[in-house]
Amino acid sequence: MKKPDVIVIGGGAAGLFCAFTAGQRGLSVLVLDSSNKVGKKILMSGGGRCNFTNLDITPENYLCNNPHFCISALNRYNQWQFIDMVERHGIAYHERKHGELFCDESAKDILAMLLDECQQAGVVIKTKCEIKTVAASEQEGYSLQTSSGNYQCKSLVVATGGLSIPTMGASGLGYELAEQFGLNLLPRSAGLVPFTFSDGIKQISEKLSGLAVDVEMSVNGISFRENLLFTHRGISGPATLQLSSYWKPGQTISVNLLPDLNSQELLLGYKKTSAKSLLRNLLAQHLSKGLVLELQSLYWLNMPRQQ
Ligand SMILES: Cc1cc2nc3c(=O)[nH]c(=O)nc-3n(C[C@H](O)[C@H](O)[C@H](O)COP(=O)(O)OP(=O)(O)OC[C@H]3O[C@@H](n4cnc5c(N)ncnc54)[C@H](O)[C@@H]3O)c2cc1C
């Protein structure tokens, strides 16, 4: 297929979905991907079970400078249509917290579904294809020079994904093409990512690795009440991942480890009733002992006593 109607660069979740949608409209579609396999990120999503949609989706759930886009996108395609497709493909799924839907078996089922839809729509997929140049002209449409030869198409879709995890095939081609075609580029920032540390918090995180704590995490007036998970490099878990999308370098994150209690009132109460008790013993009534000991070593064990 050297002159399809549509070329989609990138065979991730977005590219494959777009490809079979165009195919279903009767267009000839070619997907070009530089990786050896398409849909690799889908396979690692949701811890291998793919959190493929959510029961409670509204435009407000999306971070976007143009809220109208989210409204019109969801008006045209919503979670119920996706769930319907999942069910048509006989994929078993279950609901977790907050309406999140995951595969019972594996994220492989979601990739297989997208590939099946592509096949039914006559989409051709070419992997290990490096894009060298893209040019546009009024007569020829788009012309692509690639490691597997030259292609032409009327419509070009760039679905090369974000920059995270280059070993999964991520590249900056989408941004380069946007620049080449004069589109406005906004500053990029990481979202839905864990926080890593290099100071004392890294040391305590390493020791507490695997421990999940129910917290309220906040930055810039936005807060999430969810689990924080300590890892070998820092903190992760749903509260951290959510909050990362709102954090900018240099900003302070606050973590309330006692979200159901007023900690000031609690400590003042203890001052009256248990003035001689050690802080660690009092806090251990509300938090895991391991966490309290690490907080103690980090924040108050070696601090000079206030007169
Ligand atoms: C650990 C992890 C867990 C996640 N869990 C979930 C989850 O449970 N639910 C959820 O909804 N989302 C989840 N996500 C996010 C989700 O995986 C991504 O948002 C989604 O896969 C992005 O799809 P995409 O098609 O935009 O990009 P990608 O999946 O990145 O696909 C881009 C494609 O373009 C190709 N490509 C890149 N550069 C070039 C180039 N120069 N030439 C040709 N091809 C190129 C790549 O090889 C790739 O196949 C998770 C992400 C991670 C990292």
The ligand as an SDF file (V2000), in Angstrom:
LIG
                    3D

 53 58  0  0  0  0  0  0  0  0999 V2000
    3.0960    2.0690   33.4670 C   0  0  0  0  0  0  0  0  0  0  0  0
    1.9200    2.6570   32.7530 C   0  0  0  0  0  0  0  0  0  0  0  0
    0.6360    2.2660   33.1010 C   0  0  0  0  0  0  0  0  0  0  0  0
   -0.4760    2.8280   32.4730 C   0  0  0  0  0  0  0  0  0  0  0  0
   -1.7210    2.3980   32.7890 N   0  0  0  0  0  0  0  0  0  0  0  0
   -2.8050    2.9010   32.1420 C   0  0  0  0  0  0  0  0  0  0  0  0
   -4.1170    2.3970   32.3790 C   0  0  0  0  0  0  0  0  0  0  0  0
   -4.3120    1.4470   33.1500 O   0  0  0  0  0  0  0  0  0  0  0  0
   -5.1590    2.9770   31.7120 N   0  0  0  0  0  0  0  0  0  0  0  0
   -4.9720    3.9950   30.8010 C   0  0  0  0  0  0  0  0  0  0  0  0
   -5.9540    4.4710   30.2150 O   0  0  0  0  0  0  0  0  0  0  0  0
   -3.7360    4.4630   30.5350 N   0  0  0  0  0  0  0  0  0  0  0  0
   -2.6660    3.9290   31.1750 C   0  0  0  0  0  0  0  0  0  0  0  0
   -1.4150    4.3890   30.8770 N   0  0  0  0  0  0  0  0  0  0  0  0
   -1.2760    5.4330   29.8590 C   0  0  0  0  0  0  0  0  0  0  0  0
   -1.4670    4.7980   28.4700 C   0  0  0  0  0  0  0  0  0  0  0  0
   -0.6540    3.6710   28.3590 O   0  0  0  0  0  0  0  0  0  0  0  0
   -1.1050    5.8130   27.4180 C   0  0  0  0  0  0  0  0  0  0  0  0
   -1.8230    7.0070   27.6270 O   0  0  0  0  0  0  0  0  0  0  0  0
   -1.4560    5.3030   26.0210 C   0  0  0  0  0  0  0  0  0  0  0  0
   -0.9220    4.0320   25.8120 O   0  0  0  0  0  0  0  0  0  0  0  0
   -0.9310    6.2880   25.0260 C   0  0  0  0  0  0  0  0  0  0  0  0
   -1.2790    5.8270   23.7710 O   0  0  0  0  0  0  0  0  0  0  0  0
   -0.7640    6.5760   22.4900 P   0  0  0  0  0  0  0  0  0  0  0  0
   -1.2860    5.8230   21.3170 O   0  0  0  0  0  0  0  0  0  0  0  0
   -1.0640    8.0200   22.5590 O   0  0  0  0  0  0  0  0  0  0  0  0
    0.8240    6.4960   22.5590 O   0  0  0  0  0  0  0  0  0  0  0  0
    1.8020    5.2380   22.6630 P   0  0  0  0  0  0  0  0  0  0  0  0
    1.1660    4.0700   23.2910 O   0  0  0  0  0  0  0  0  0  0  0  0
    3.0590    5.7660   23.2250 O   0  0  0  0  0  0  0  0  0  0  0  0
    2.0110    4.8350   21.1340 O   0  0  0  0  0  0  0  0  0  0  0  0
    2.8180    5.5620   20.2760 C   0  0  0  0  0  0  0  0  0  0  0  0
    3.2620    4.6450   19.1790 C   0  0  0  0  0  0  0  0  0  0  0  0
    3.9910    5.4340   18.2560 O   0  0  0  0  0  0  0  0  0  0  0  0
    5.1730    4.7530   17.8920 C   0  0  0  0  0  0  0  0  0  0  0  0
    6.1790    5.7580   17.5570 N   0  0  0  0  0  0  0  0  0  0  0  0
    6.7740    6.6550   18.3890 C   0  0  0  0  0  0  0  0  0  0  0  0
    7.6660    7.3770   17.7000 N   0  0  0  0  0  0  0  0  0  0  0  0
    7.6230    6.9460   16.4220 C   0  0  0  0  0  0  0  0  0  0  0  0
    8.3180    7.3150   15.2410 C   0  0  0  0  0  0  0  0  0  0  0  0
    9.2610    8.2560   15.2520 N   0  0  0  0  0  0  0  0  0  0  0  0
    8.0180    6.6700   14.0990 N   0  0  0  0  0  0  0  0  0  0  0  0
    7.0720    5.6970   14.0830 C   0  0  0  0  0  0  0  0  0  0  0  0
    6.3890    5.2970   15.1510 N   0  0  0  0  0  0  0  0  0  0  0  0
    6.6690    5.9260   16.3280 C   0  0  0  0  0  0  0  0  0  0  0  0
    5.5410    3.9450   19.1450 C   0  0  0  0  0  0  0  0  0  0  0  0
    6.3530    2.8360   18.8050 O   0  0  0  0  0  0  0  0  0  0  0  0
    4.1790    3.5280   19.6740 C   0  0  0  0  0  0  0  0  0  0  0  0
    3.7600    2.3050   19.1420 O   0  0  0  0  0  0  0  0  0  0  0  0
   -0.2880    3.8130   31.4750 C   0  0  0  0  0  0  0  0  0  0  0  0
    1.0030    4.1990   31.1070 C   0  0  0  0  0  0  0  0  0  0  0  0
    2.0940    3.6220   31.7250 C   0  0  0  0  0  0  0  0  0  0  0  0
    3.4720    4.0430   31.3100 C   0  0  0  0  0  0  0  0  0  0  0  0
  1  2  1  0
  2  3  1  0
  2 52  2  0
  3  4  2  0
  4  5  1  0
  4 50  1  0
  5  6  2  0
  6  7  1  0
  6 13  1  0
  7  8  2  0
  7  9  1  0
  9 10  1  0
 10 11  2  0
 10 12  1  0
 12 13  2  0
 13 14  1  0
 14 15  1  0
 14 50  1  0
 15 16  1  0
 16 17  1  0
 16 18  1  0
 18 19  1  0
 18 20  1  0
 20 21  1  0
 20 22  1  0
 22 23  1  0
 23 24  1  0
 24 25  2  0
 24 26  1  0
 24 27  1  0
 27 28  1  0
 28 29  2  0
 28 30  1  0
 28 31  1  0
 31 32  1  0
 32 33  1  0
 33 34  1  0
 33 48  1  0
 34 35  1  0
 35 36  1  0
 35 46  1  0
 36 37  1  0
 36 45  1  0
 37 38  2  0
 38 39  1  0
 39 40  1  0
 39 45  2  0
 40 41  1  0
 40 42  2  0
 42 43  1  0
 43 44  2  0
 44 45  1  0
 46 47  1  0
 46 48  1  0
 48 49  1  0
 50 51  2  0
 51 52  1  0
 52 53  1  0
M  END
$$$$
